[in-house]
Amino acid sequence: MHVTSRTRLEEEIHELCNQGEVALAVEQTLRGYGDELRGVMSSILPDERGHDAYSLFSERLLKGLSDFRWESSLRTWLYRMARNACLKLVNAASARELPVSRSAFPEHSARARTETNPWQRTDVKERFRALRAQLEPQDQKLLALRVDQNLPWQQVAWELSTPEELRTSDELTRRATALRQQFLRVKARLRTLALREGLLGDEDEDD
C-alpha cells in the first residue's frame, strides 16, 4: 500500500475510533492490513500455527484497538501485535530450549559468593551493571533480552528487528544465528572489561 493511501486509511480508522465505532474501525483495519499481516504471519509460521496466530491477533485487535493511543503509526502497532501473536506460538515450540548460561557473565565466582558479605556482592553487581553500560546500546539490549529476560533466540531476533526485516522463517533463523555470533562477541568484550576492573579472578579467565 502506498504511503499516502496508508496515511489516509489510518486517519479514517482513527476517526472511527474517536466516534466510538470500534467494530467498524476493526473491520476497516482488517480490510486494509489483514492480507499483508496474514501473509507475513504465514511466512513465519507456515503451518496451521499461522492461522492460529492470525486468529489470536484478530481477537487482540478487537479488544485493544480502542486503547491504542496513536503515538506511533497504526501499522507499526499492528505489526507489534502480530509479532507477539506469532511469538506466543513460536515459544511453545522453543520451550524445551535450555536457558542461557549466566556463567559467561559471572557477578563473581561461586567461592566469592560464599565468602563475601551481601553488601559486597551488591557492590559487585553494581560494578557489572556499570560495565554493561559501557557497551553499545544494541549490545546492551541484546544482553537484556537474552540474559536478563532469558528469551529464546527466535524471540530475540523478533525484538531486535523491524517488521520489514523479517518476512520468512528462514530470515528469522538467519537473524537469530547472526545474533548468536554477536552475543559471543559481546560476552568477550564484557569479560575483557571485567578482567580489567578486577571483577574476575584468574580462575575465571579460562572458563
N, C-alpha and C positions, 0 to 999 in steps of 0.2 A: 504494500500500500504506500502511495506517495506521501511524503511528509505533510503536505498541505491537506490532503484528504484525511490523514490521521489526526491532524490538529482539529479539523472541523468535526470529525467523529467524536473526539474526546470532549469538545465543547458541548456537543449535543447531549452526550451522556451525563456530563456534569450538570447541565441544566435540568435534565430529568431527575437527577438526584436531589437538586435543590427544590424541585417541585414535589418531592416525596414519591415520585413514580419509580420506585426502586425496581420493581418487577420489569417495567419497560426498559429501564436502564440496563438491567442484566441481559435482557433479550437483545438489546442493541449491541451490547458488548460482545456477546457470543456471536452475533451475526457479523460483527466487524473483525473480531480477532479469533473466533473459535477455530476456524480451519488452520490458521497459522500455528496456534498453540497446540492443537491436536497433532499436527504434523511433527512439530518439534518433540512432543512428549512420546509419540510413537517411534520416533527415531532413537530416542534414548532407551525406551522400553518397548521393543518391537513385538513382544508377545501380548497376551491378554492384560498384563500389568499396565500397558499403555492406556488401554480403555478404562481400566480401574482408576488409574491416576487422573485421567480426564474427568471421570465422574466425580472423584473426590474434589478436584479443582472447581468444578461447576457448583458443587454444594457449598464450598467455602466462599465462592464468589457471591452466591445468593445471600449468604449470611453476613458477609463482610463488606460489600460494596458501599452500604450506607455509612460505614465508619471510615471509609477512605478519605484522607484529609487533602488529597490533591497537592501534596507537597512535592511530588515527583510526577512524571507522566503516568497516565493510566497504564500504558503498555509496559513500562518498567515494573510497575506493581503487579500486573498480571503475570509477567514472566517470573517474578519472585514467588508468587503463589503457585504457579505451575511447577517451578523448580522444587518447592517444598513438597508438593504432592508426589512428584517423582521420587524425591529422596525418601519419603516415608516408605515407599515400596522397595527402593534400592537398598535401604538399610536392613530390611527384612532378610535380604539375601547376603548382606555383609555382616550380619550379627555374629557369625562364627569367627570373624577375623580377630586375631589376637590383639589385645591392646598394645599400644606403643610402649616400648620400654622407656622408663624415665631415667635409666642408668646413664643415658647419654647426657643428661642434664642434672647431675647429682648436686644436691644442695650441700652435701658433704658426704663423706664416706660413712658406711654403716658403723664403723668403730667410733667415728666422731659423734654420730647420733646418740650413742650410748654413753659417751664420756663428757659431752658438753652440756651446759645448762640450757634450759628453754630459752632464756633471753639471748644467749649466744647463738642458738640455732635461728632465732628470729632475725638476728643481725645478718647472718649469712644469707638468709632468704632475701632480705632487702638488697644485699650487695649483688646477688644474682639477678634480681629484677633490674638493678641499675645497669648491669652488663647487657641485658637483653634490650634495654632502652637505647643502647649504642648501635644496635643493628638497624638495617634499612626497614622502613615501615612495612614493606611487603613481607620481609623475613619475620618481623615481629608477628604479623597476622598469621603467617604460616605456623609459627610455633604455638600461637594461641589456639588455633583450630586443631592442630594435630596433637599437641602435648597437653594443653590445659583442658580442652574440651574432649580430647580423645576421639575425634571424628574419624571415620573410615576414609581412605584416600579418595574414593569417588566423591564423597560429600565435600572434602576439602577442595577438590577440583571444581565442583559446582560453585562453592562460596567465593573462590578466587577468580572466577571467570564472568564475563558479561554474557547476556543472553545470546548475542550474536556469535560468540566464540564456540559454543557447544551445540552442535546440530545432530550428531550421531553418537552411538555408544562407543564407536572406535575413537572418535575425537575425545570423548570423556576419558577413555582409557589412556590415550596418549598424553593428555594433560596431567592425569594422575601420575603417570610414570615420570614425566618431567619434574613434577613437584617432589617426588621421592628423591631425585637427584639433587634438587635444590635444598631439600631438607638435610641431606648428608653434608652439603657444603656449609649450611648454617650451623649444624652441630660442630663441625670442625672449627668454624670461626668462634663460636661461643666457648669451646674448650680452650682455644688459644687465649682468649681473653681471661678465662677463669684461672688458667695456669699463671698468666702474667700477674694477676691480682692475688695469687696465693690462696685461691679458694679450693684448689685441688692439690692434693699431695702427690708425691712421686708415685705412690702405689696406685693412683687413679689414672696416671698418664697413659698407660698402655691398655686400659680397659676397652 
